Amino acid sequence: MLNYLVFRYLFLVCVAVALGLAVYTVASAPTRVASRLGMRGLKRRWAIEANAGWASLEPVVRWLGVRVSGMVGDTTRARVDAMIALAGDYLGLTPDEFFSLSLLSSVLGGVFGAVVAVLIDGSIGAFALLGLMFGAMLPYFQTSGESTRRLRLINEGLPYVIDLMALAMSAGLDFPGAIRQVVEKSSNPDDPLLVEFKRILQEMQLGRTRKQVLSDFCSRAPTGPVTEFVSALIQAEERGNPVADVLQIQAGVSRLRRSVRAEEAAAKAAVKMIGPLFLLFACIMMLVMGPMVLTLMEQ
């Protein structure tokens, strides 16, 4: 028992020393010059206004992000920046702040694991290590999930938007006017596709060309329907084809693709239902045959 207590306190001392060394390393690391956030800063302000918890945590994450900025390589920073962009500039984070958030989450996860181990009288080291690993990966899981959700919503909403733009341009509006109609008539201003179209409209008002803003939109949402939509519009602009006709063709193609996806989903649903139906049939057979088998066994 004495040896166990000595080992336990020795482990806690080692953890405290490791945390102290980590804090000293982060505090003494060189920093990078902060860059302007632009649209990402605006989304950070929206996130702060919508989430009180993030509003209280954001100053700490921002300060720690400055401290760890000199410890992150350029290749890793570019990869994380692309992941955050795919997630719609999630929480307005920069790559350095993403790493600082992962660091904070890992520390909190390790502390939570140690507390759980003390409460259930388990292994502090094992629980703290599990909590530390889970906490470090939690921001990545959250950002990846947001990226998947955003791209799915963009793919689902694009056919309807193309239909509306084709109708608006057939009625005599130009391309920016059609986008403005889609944005103004939207019932969900937080829809990722509507946010992207608002950004396209704002950048065109600032003087950027249609090709530039559409190419940036394709890089922020690199999915098949978006790539096809952007390529068709850019080719129409380069060749001088009427954009309204191109949008009508794209609307017909999107409707056809939507019906094909619905048929594929229905076919997959039939296959996926085989397993649950088999288990249900097995349960019914057990309920029907069980009493008969028990009766025969008793006789």
Protein Blocks (a to p, Z undefined) as FASTA:
>chain_A
ZZmmmmmmmmmmmmmmmmmmmmmmmmmpccdddddekjmmmmmmmmmmmmmklmmmmmmm
mmmmmmmmmmpcfklmmmmmmmmmmnopgghiafklmmmmmmmmmmmmmmmmmmmmmmno
pafklmmmmmmmmmmmmmmmmmmmmmmmmmmmmmmmmmmmmmmmmmmmmnopafklmmmm
mmmmpcblkbmklmmmmmmmmmmmnopafklmmmmmmmmmccfklmmmmmmmmmmmmnop
afklmmmmmmmmmmmmmmmmmmmmmmmmmmmmmmmmmmmmmmmmmmmmmmmmmmmmmZZ
